[in-house]
Amino acid sequence: MKFLVLWKLDLSLLSPHVAAAVARMAAYARPLERSGQVAARYHIVGAHGGAWVYDVASNAELERLIALMPVYNFAHYTIYPLADMPDGDETGVAADPGEPGSGPRNRTDPALQPGPARNP
């Protein structure tokens, strides 16, 4: 199960303890990245926080890993479950590589074909 976890520091709590917690985040992340539990992590430019993609076996595992974050008590979290996007082959709809954004409806619906304006 993959989750996008956005965390943002609560700036009203800014203190030497918070700064120390932020400094420990990289060390916290390294073993999780090696194990595959953290698939990616990013700093959000202009924000005081980050975006991490977790790949875990359960909601309980995700909750445990978030609770172990050094910034856990100093941040707010937004969590989104992620789902793989199917390829055209998986949906039964083949994309036309020569026509960006075209799907079967665009090729078969005369009202959506380019050409002179039509009056209904």
ABEGO torsion letter per residue (X at the ends): XBBBBBBBBBAAABBAAAAAAAAAAAAAAAAAAAAGABABBBBBBGBBEBBBBBBBABAAAAAAAAAABAAAAABBBBBBBBBBBBBAAAAGBBBBAABBGBBAAAAABAAABBEBBBBX
